[in-house]
Amino acid sequence: MEVRVALAQVAPHLGEVAANLEMAAERARAAAAEGADLVVFPELALTGYLLSDLVPEVAMPASDPRLAAVSRETPGILVAIGFVEETAEHRYANTAALLRDGELVGLHRKVYQPTYGMFDEGRFTRPGDRIRTTEVGEPLGRVGISICEDFWHPSLPLLQAQDGAALLINLAAGPARAPGSAAGLAAIAGWHKMQETYALLGTVAVAFCNRVGNEEGLTFWGGSRLIGPGGGVLAEAPLYEEALVVGSFDTDDLRMQRYQLPILADERLELTRRELDRIIADRAGLEAPAEAAAEG
Amino acid sequence: MSPASAPETAPLPQIDAPQVVSVIIGFIRRQLEQTGFGRLVVGVSGGVDSATVAHLAVRALGPANVLAVRMPFRSSAAESETDALRVVEGLGCDSQRVDITPMAEPMLTLIGDGDEADVRVRRGNVLARLRMMVLYDRSAAFDALVCGTSNKTEALLGYGTLHGDMAAAIQPIGDLYKSQLRAVATELGVAPEIVAKPPSADLWPGQTDEGELGATYDDLDRILYALVDRRWTVERCVGAGLDEALVRWTAERVARYEFKRQTPPVAKVSLRTPGIDHLYPRRRPGSRRRA
């Protein structure tokens, strides 16, 4: 069955939640008009990126009716969108919500928050501690959501593929470095390689939506892409400009891909876990687990 | 590295000029949108930096929203004024000429005599700061922000006047080395003679940046790109064929002028201190001057 994915490559307004909610609902309607089954927005699309101490001012609980309302006017369509979440314990997270028919269907809190170089995320929000997938019904079944830097840690997308995801959704806010130069192109090429590699190794489709626009001195590069299972580019948005691009993949192709290349099914998870336990113990300076030690 | 490989070289930083132009234009538009201003004031000297900024401002906002201000002093080179006028006429933006000589004279007489190099720098700083005053005054009259014209080479070397040419609301070319800036200027259509002429602050007759700094911008850019962008050690720079004395001089200068690139430190005594733990983006809801 065909799955149509819209990538809403927008430029959120920094700190202006009401304006961004309006923009998101409008883009979702436009995606629905294009026959999309799923519309993906960027990381922190409802708040903007360089928030610093604005975090508590723009945060909302995942149960906030304003959040759910983003999907209310587009019946049956899944909406993935980034916002700042405040939990009941007043813990703040960089979170992606998966919404449908005005309901929260799934949630992912950014696990890997870059706090180096031009990034300072760990200072203002706390990292998530769950890597899960969400059941969304036929034809997709399960999807795995991640946020930007999460993708630089291959354990995360590949765990989600093992957990049954047919589609990996990555919401991003990637700032450009040395635009157009060899270094800048290498950074974008790095993202392309990751998307194609995860699609290939996870035998999954990948929907990557990166924001555009400018905050302070940072310019976000866009270039959102839909990758089919196997690694082919099915849709691609331009660099630096707002766009709504729609592409589709067929779940039958994913089915045959997994027959031809049964690497997910062949993965030796017990072996992986045993070796991980050993490495974890080693890095922590602890005695190796008995089983691993016995096998030498 | 295998013994057969060629020795490492230290290249000039590269740039994709068309892409950088579109990034900077987006930056200017968004900065103005976020502040609630629609116009920019640019001091135009006739040099490549201010010509490039004026072109970028006009591309971003249109000629009607850019005011170019020419601010000659009595010793300014005649060629500077001709070039500045050529930039302004080519762009079709509004322009004003403010001769800073009568403002400068009383202040300059206060400086008096002394070590010649010292006096020169102090006189130069006075001219740079008077130009800042003119630009900020014009910006209020034109309902605009002051647009900076400092480049990355100057900023790293501390080759600028605090509260003078370094004072601005935004710095569109502040992350471009001089050599990259020339490529961007050419992409924008700045006249080749302006791109090619020796850069000068024109603070005294015959002054050139390269004469004053004691090195060419290309040599400095190779060194700065290696030291700053690629984080090379002095030894690695020297191994790649860069002049050791110049590399050490450059590294020392980058360190010495760190203070010029940062806001002054505040002595923390309260619970929450601006710049330390009161941290906000410059623009946020409510900070816009008007809707």
Interface residues (C-beta under 8 A of the other chain):
Chain A: L14 G15 E16 L50 L51 S52 D53 L54 A176 A178 P179 G180 S181 A182 G184 G213 N214 E215 E216 G217 T219 L239 Y240
Chain B: P13 Q14 I15 D16 A17 P18 Q19 V20 S22 V23 G26 F27 R30 Q31 Q34 D175 H278 L279 Y280 P281 R282 R283 R284 P285
